[in-house]
Amino acid sequence: MEQRRFLVFGAHPDDCDLLFGASAIQLCKAGHVVKFVSACNGDCGHQSMKSVPLAVRRYAETQASAKVAGLMEYEVMGYGDCTLEPTLEVRARVTRIIREFCPDVVLTHRTCTYHADHRAIGQAVDDAAYLCTVPLYCPETPVPENMRPIFAYLFDGFVTPNPFAADAAMIVDPVEAQKIRLLSCHESQMFEWLPWDRGDRDFDVSRLSEAERDDYIRENYMARDIRMADEARDVLVEMYGEAGKSAKRAETYMIVERRNMVARQKFQELFKV
C-alpha cells in the first residue's frame, strides 16, 4: 500500500485529537504518516492556572498524545489563545509547514465555527491552499516537486452559511479505547477546564475510578462521534458496506473546493486502511 501523509491543523492543543484522533490512530497503525499542528499554545484554557505554566503543561499533553497516536509530530505554533488572527505572518508559517511536510491531505476547521481561533486558523489554511504551490511565495521554503495536497474540513455542527456535509469518514469503534486514552492525555482540558467551562464547578476527577474516567470521556467528548456517524451514514455504507450500517461512532471530513479538489470516491480512498 502506498504511504499517505496527513496534516491536521487545529486551533488548540486538543482540537485535532477530538476530531481526528481515531483516524490518526488507524492511519498510523496502517503505516501512513500523520502530523498534528496546534496554532495556539493553550494558555487561556484553564480556570485557575496561570498562562505560562499552562502553556508548558498543554505542550506536554500534546507530546503524550502524539505517542499514543503514533504521530510523526505534534507541533505547537505557539500563538496565544484568543489572539490568533489570519495575518500574513500566520499564512506564511502555515505555508511553510505544508511545504515541509508535503502532505497528501490537509485538514482544518471551517471558518463558520464558534471560536475566533478556529476561524482564524481555518482562514489561514484556506489562504495557503493555493499559495503553497506558488514558488515565488515564501521562496526560502521551496515547493516540493509534485506536491498537490487535497484540502478538507474537520467536522463542526454549524449550519450557517451551510451545514457540514461529509464526503469521507473513518469508523471510531475499533479504536474507541485508544481514542479515550488519547483524549485522556489532555487532562487539563478533559477533566479540569471543560467541565468548569460547562458550569460543573464542583467536578473532581480524583473521585473517579479509571473506568469512570473512561466513561466520562466517552459520554462527554465522544458523543459528537455518534452524531458524525448518524449524519454520514450514507458515506459509511459507501466506504465500509455492512460495517458502515452498524458503526456507532465515526470521524468525518468534507472536501474543500480548492485547486486540487478531487471526486468524492477518490477522496474516500485516501482514508481506507
C-alpha positions as CSV (number, residue, x, y, z in Angstrom):
1,M,0.0,0.0,0.0
2,E,1.3,3.4,-0.9
3,Q,2.1,5.5,2.1
4,R,0.0,8.6,2.5
5,R,0.6,11.8,4.5
6,F,-2.0,13.7,6.6
7,L,-1.5,17.1,8.0
8,V,-4.1,18.3,10.5
9,F,-4.3,22.0,11.7
10,G,-6.3,22.6,14.9
11,A,-6.7,25.9,16.8
12,H,-5.8,24.5,20.2
13,P,-3.8,21.5,21.7
14,D,-6.7,19.1,21.7
15,D,-8.8,20.0,18.7
16,C,-7.0,17.6,16.3
17,D,-7.4,14.8,18.9
18,L,-11.1,15.3,19.3
19,L,-11.9,15.5,15.6
20,F,-9.2,13.3,14.0
21,G,-7.8,11.2,16.9
22,A,-9.3,7.8,16.0
23,S,-8.4,8.4,12.3
24,A,-4.8,9.2,13.2
25,I,-4.5,6.1,15.3
26,Q,-5.8,3.8,12.5
27,L,-3.8,5.6,9.7
28,C,-0.6,5.5,11.7
29,K,-1.1,1.8,12.6
30,A,-1.5,1.1,8.8
31,G,1.8,2.7,8.1
32,H,0.7,6.2,7.0
33,V,2.2,9.4,8.3
34,V,0.2,11.9,10.4
35,K,1.2,15.2,11.8
36,F,-0.9,17.4,14.1
37,V,-0.5,21.2,14.4
38,S,-2.0,23.4,17.1
39,A,-1.9,27.0,16.1
40,C,-2.3,28.2,19.7
41,N,-0.4,27.2,22.8
42,G,-3.5,26.7,25.0
43,D,-2.6,29.4,27.5
44,C,-6.2,30.5,28.2
45,G,-7.8,27.1,28.6
46,H,-8.0,26.9,32.4
47,Q,-9.9,28.4,35.3
48,S,-7.1,28.6,37.8
49,M,-3.7,28.0,36.3
50,K,-1.5,30.9,35.1
51,S,-0.9,31.2,31.4
52,V,2.8,30.4,31.2
53,P,2.8,27.2,33.2
54,L,-0.5,26.2,31.5
55,A,1.1,26.5,28.0
56,V,4.0,24.3,29.2
57,R,1.6,21.8,30.6
58,R,-0.5,21.7,27.4
59,Y,2.6,21.3,25.3
60,A,3.5,18.2,27.4
61,E,-0.1,16.9,26.9
62,T,0.3,17.2,23.1
63,Q,3.6,15.2,23.2
64,A,2.0,12.5,25.3
65,S,-0.9,12.3,22.9
66,A,1.5,12.1,19.9
67,K,3.0,8.9,21.4
68,V,-0.4,7.3,21.9
69,A,-1.5,8.0,18.4
70,G,1.9,7.2,16.7
71,L,2.1,10.7,15.2
72,M,5.2,11.8,13.3
73,E,5.0,15.1,15.2
74,Y,2.6,17.2,17.2
75,E,3.7,20.8,16.5
76,V,2.5,23.8,18.6
77,M,2.9,27.0,16.6
78,G,2.8,28.9,19.9
79,Y,0.3,31.8,19.4
80,G,-1.6,32.8,22.5
81,D,-5.2,31.6,22.9
82,C,-7.9,34.1,21.9
83,T,-5.4,36.3,20.0
84,L,-4.9,34.3,16.7
85,E,-5.6,36.2,13.5
86,P,-5.2,35.1,9.9
87,T,-2.4,37.5,9.3
88,L,0.2,37.5,6.5
89,E,2.8,36.1,9.0
90,V,0.5,33.2,10.1
91,R,-0.3,32.5,6.4
92,A,3.4,32.3,5.6
93,R,4.1,30.0,8.6
94,V,1.2,27.7,7.6
95,T,2.5,27.6,4.0
96,R,6.0,26.6,5.2
97,I,4.6,23.9,7.4
98,I,2.6,22.5,4.5
99,R,5.6,22.5,2.2
100,E,8.0,21.0,4.8
101,F,5.6,18.1,5.5
102,C,4.5,17.7,1.8
103,P,1.1,16.1,2.7
104,D,-1.4,14.3,0.5
105,V,-4.3,15.7,2.6
106,V,-4.5,18.8,4.7
107,L,-7.4,19.2,7.2
108,T,-8.6,22.1,9.4
109,H,-11.6,23.9,10.8
110,R,-14.2,25.6,8.7
111,T,-14.4,29.4,9.1
112,C,-18.0,29.4,10.5
113,T,-17.3,27.9,13.9
114,Y,-18.0,29.5,17.3
115,H,-14.4,30.2,18.3
116,A,-12.3,33.1,16.8
117,D,-9.1,30.9,17.0
118,H,-10.8,28.1,15.0
119,R,-12.0,30.6,12.4
120,A,-8.5,32.2,12.2
121,I,-6.5,29.0,11.6
122,G,-9.2,27.8,9.2
123,Q,-8.9,31.0,7.2
124,A,-5.1,30.9,7.2
125,V,-5.1,27.3,5.9
126,D,-7.7,28.2,3.3
127,D,-5.5,31.1,2.2
128,A,-2.4,28.8,1.9
129,A,-4.3,26.2,-0.1
130,Y,-3.3,27.8,-3.4
131,L,-0.3,29.8,-2.3
132,C,1.6,26.7,-1.0
133,T,2.3,25.7,-4.6
134,V,3.4,29.2,-5.8
135,P,7.2,29.1,-5.9
136,L,7.9,32.8,-5.5
137,Y,5.7,33.0,-2.4
138,C,7.9,32.1,0.7
139,P,10.8,31.1,-1.7
140,E,13.0,30.3,1.3
141,T,10.9,27.1,1.6
142,P,10.9,25.6,-1.9
143,V,7.7,23.9,-3.1
144,P,8.3,20.1,-3.2
145,E,8.2,18.5,-6.6
146,N,4.7,17.2,-7.5
147,M,3.2,18.4,-4.2
148,R,-0.6,18.7,-4.8
149,P,-2.3,18.4,-1.5
150,I,-6.1,17.9,-1.2
151,F,-7.7,20.2,1.4
152,A,-10.6,19.1,3.6
153,Y,-12.5,20.3,6.6
154,L,-12.9,18.7,10.0
155,F,-16.5,18.2,11.4
156,D,-18.5,21.0,13.0
157,G,-22.2,21.2,13.7
158,F,-22.9,24.7,12.4
159,V,-25.5,25.3,9.7
160,T,-24.8,28.9,8.7
161,P,-24.0,29.7,5.9
162,N,-24.2,26.0,5.1
163,P,-24.1,22.7,7.1
164,F,-21.1,20.4,7.2
165,A,-21.6,17.7,4.5
166,A,-19.3,14.6,5.0
167,D,-17.5,13.2,1.9
168,A,-15.4,10.6,3.8
169,A,-15.3,9.0,7.2
170,M,-13.4,6.6,9.4
171,I,-15.2,4.4,11.9
172,V,-14.1,5.1,15.5
173,D,-15.4,1.8,17.1
174,P,-12.4,-0.4,16.5
175,V,-10.1,2.1,18.4
176,E,-12.6,3.6,20.8
177,A,-10.4,2.6,23.8
178,Q,-7.3,4.1,22.2
179,K,-9.2,7.4,21.4
180,I,-10.2,7.6,25.0
181,R,-6.6,7.2,26.1
182,L,-5.6,9.8,23.6
183,L,-8.1,12.3,24.9
184,S,-7.1,11.5,28.5
185,C,-3.7,12.8,27.7
186,H,-5.3,16.3,27.7
187,E,-6.1,16.1,31.4
188,S,-6.1,19.9,31.9
189,Q,-9.0,20.1,29.4
190,M,-11.0,16.9,29.7
191,F,-11.1,16.8,33.5
192,E,-10.5,20.4,34.6
193,W,-11.2,23.3,32.2
194,L,-14.0,21.9,30.1
195,P,-16.2,20.7,33.0
196,W,-15.7,24.0,34.7
197,D,-16.5,25.9,31.5
198,R,-19.7,23.9,31.1
199,G,-20.8,25.1,34.6
200,D,-19.8,21.9,36.5
201,R,-17.8,23.9,39.1
202,D,-17.7,21.0,41.6
203,F,-16.4,18.3,39.3
204,D,-13.5,16.5,40.8
205,V,-11.8,13.9,38.6
206,S,-9.9,12.4,41.6
207,R,-13.2,10.9,42.8
208,L,-13.5,8.8,39.7
209,S,-12.1,5.3,39.1
210,E,-10.2,4.6,35.9
211,A,-13.3,3.1,34.4
212,E,-15.4,6.1,35.4
213,R,-12.8,8.4,33.9
214,D,-13.1,6.5,30.6
215,D,-16.9,6.7,30.8
216,Y,-16.7,10.4,31.4
217,I,-14.5,10.9,28.2
218,R,-16.8,8.7,26.2
219,E,-20.0,10.4,27.3
220,N,-18.9,14.0,27.3
221,Y,-16.4,14.2,24.5
222,M,-17.3,11.4,22.1
223,A,-21.0,11.9,21.8
224,R,-20.1,14.1,18.8
225,D,-18.7,10.9,17.2
226,I,-22.1,9.4,17.4
227,R,-23.6,12.4,15.6
228,M,-21.0,12.2,12.9
229,A,-21.8,8.6,12.3
230,D,-25.5,9.2,12.2
231,E,-25.3,12.2,9.8
232,A,-22.8,10.4,7.5
233,R,-24.5,7.0,7.4
234,D,-24.6,7.0,3.6
235,V,-20.9,7.7,3.4
236,L,-20.1,5.0,5.9
237,V,-22.1,2.5,3.9
238,E,-20.3,3.6,0.7
239,M,-16.9,3.1,2.3
240,Y,-17.5,0.1,4.6
241,G,-20.6,-1.7,3.4
242,E,-22.3,-3.7,6.2
243,A,-19.9,-2.4,8.8
244,G,-20.9,1.1,7.9
245,K,-24.5,0.4,8.6
246,S,-23.8,-0.6,12.2
247,A,-20.9,1.8,13.1
248,K,-21.8,3.6,16.3
249,R,-19.1,6.3,16.1
250,A,-17.2,8.0,13.3
251,E,-15.0,10.9,12.3
252,T,-15.9,12.7,9.2
253,Y,-14.3,15.1,6.6
254,M,-15.6,17.4,3.9
255,I,-13.8,18.2,0.7
256,V,-12.8,21.8,0.3
257,E,-13.5,23.4,-3.1
258,R,-9.9,24.4,-3.9
259,R,-7.4,23.9,-6.7
260,N,-6.7,20.2,-6.2
261,M,-10.3,19.2,-5.4
262,V,-11.0,15.5,-6.2
263,A,-14.0,13.4,-6.8
264,R,-15.7,12.0,-3.6
265,Q,-14.8,8.4,-4.4
266,K,-11.1,9.2,-4.8
267,F,-11.2,11.3,-1.6
268,Q,-12.6,8.3,0.3
269,E,-9.9,6.1,-1.0
270,L,-7.3,8.2,0.9
271,F,-8.8,7.2,4.2
272,K,-9.1,3.5,3.7
273,V,-6.7,1.3,5.7
